[in-house]
Amino acid sequence: MSVAACRTKRAFDILGSLLGMVVFSPVYLTIYYLIKREDGGPAIFKQERIGYGGKPFMLYKFRSMTVQSESDGKPALCQKNDKRLTKIGAFLREHHLDELPQLWNILKGEMSFVGPRPERKFFVDKITAINPNYELLYQLRPGVFSPATLYNGYTDTMEKMLERLRMDLKYMRERSLWLDCKIIFLTVSSILTGKKF
């Protein structure tokens, strides 16, 4: 992408995240209330991820799992029908509403609307040990939407992580404003039509 395209993308991120937080503010309040009512725990979940330049940042989500989901201290991927999910959390994940707080990450410049999904260092190290090209992704801001999420779904195995990496590297080589718009449109359309991924 050219310098002008990168600046346009960042401007879109700023304006889009601000507008999104205003438009979805009633949804934020509703979800906050439902999570607090279910078990009294914190509504916002934050977790360190590796982002732009290989630097760690705190990613925000609505909490979808029990407070003690990783009480043993060992990072674990969310599995299909994961018993750690709360009732509200399962609904939020199914409809991708748990991702809404990441609009704040976008506004701060830690993420973009489109880019490779950020991962925890524990899993980054495992992926990099197999394919060091993962570090090439540090050239991009991680995204809420990505081709890998759209076509490869949530990653719950190392095989899917490596496939996600292949798709992220392909996106990095081919990225453009048009491709970003296409990914956003297809992802939002998939969510609205109930497609599971």
HUJOVEN-V836183 format. One record per residue. N is the residue number from 1. SS is DSSP state (alpha for helix, beta for strand, coil for the rest). BURIAL is 1 if it has 9 or more other C-alpha atoms within 8 Angstrom, else 0. Layout:
N SS BURIAL
N SS BURIAL
This chain:
1 coil 0
2 coil 0
3 alpha 0
4 alpha 0
5 alpha 1
6 alpha 1
7 alpha 0
8 alpha 0
9 alpha 1
10 alpha 1
11 alpha 0
12 alpha 0
13 alpha 1
14 alpha 1
15 alpha 0
16 alpha 0
17 alpha 1
18 alpha 1
19 alpha 0
20 alpha 1
21 alpha 1
22 alpha 0
23 alpha 0
24 coil 0
25 alpha 0
26 alpha 0
27 alpha 0
28 alpha 1
29 alpha 0
30 alpha 0
31 alpha 1
32 alpha 1
33 alpha 0
34 alpha 1
35 alpha 1
36 alpha 1
37 alpha 0
38 alpha 0
39 alpha 0
40 coil 0
41 coil 0
42 coil 1
43 coil 1
44 beta 1
45 beta 1
46 beta 0
47 beta 0
48 beta 1
49 beta 1
50 beta 1
51 coil 1
52 alpha 1
53 alpha 0
54 alpha 0
55 coil 0
56 beta 0
57 beta 1
58 beta 0
59 beta 1
60 beta 1
61 beta 1
62 beta 1
63 coil 1
64 coil 1
65 beta 1
66 coil 1
67 coil 0
68 coil 0
69 coil 0
70 coil 0
71 coil 0
72 coil 0
73 coil 0
74 coil 0
75 coil 0
76 coil 0
77 coil 0
78 coil 0
79 coil 0
80 coil 0
81 coil 0
82 coil 0
83 coil 0
84 coil 0
85 beta 1
86 coil 1
87 alpha 0
88 alpha 1
89 alpha 1
90 alpha 1
91 alpha 0
92 alpha 1
93 alpha 1
94 alpha 0
95 coil 0
96 coil 1
97 alpha 1
98 alpha 1
99 alpha 1
100 coil 1
101 coil 1
102 alpha 1
103 alpha 1
104 alpha 1
105 alpha 1
106 alpha 1
107 alpha 1
108 alpha 0
109 coil 0
110 coil 1
111 beta 1
112 beta 1
113 beta 1
114 beta 1
115 coil 1
116 coil 1
117 coil 1
118 coil 1
119 beta 1
120 coil 1
121 alpha 0
122 alpha 0
123 alpha 0
124 alpha 1
125 alpha 0
126 alpha 0
127 alpha 1
128 alpha 1
129 alpha 0
130 alpha 0
131 coil 0
132 alpha 0
133 alpha 0
134 alpha 1
135 alpha 0
136 alpha 0
137 alpha 1
138 alpha 1
139 alpha 0
140 coil 1
141 coil 1
142 beta 1
143 beta 1
144 beta 1
145 beta 1
146 coil 1
147 alpha 1
148 alpha 1
149 alpha 1
150 alpha 1
151 alpha 0
152 alpha 1
153 coil 1
154 coil 0
155 coil 1
156 coil 1
157 coil 0
158 alpha 0
159 alpha 0
160 alpha 1
161 alpha 1
162 alpha 1
163 alpha 1
164 alpha 1
165 alpha 1
166 alpha 0
167 alpha 1
168 alpha 1
169 alpha 1
170 alpha 0
171 alpha 1
172 alpha 1
173 alpha 0
174 alpha 0
175 coil 1
176 coil 0
177 alpha 0
178 alpha 0
179 alpha 0
180 alpha 1
181 alpha 0
182 alpha 0
183 alpha 1
184 alpha 1
185 alpha 0
186 alpha 1
187 alpha 1
188 alpha 0
189 alpha 0
190 alpha 1
191 alpha 1
192 alpha 0
193 coil 0
194 coil 0
195 coil 0
196 coil 0
197 coil 0
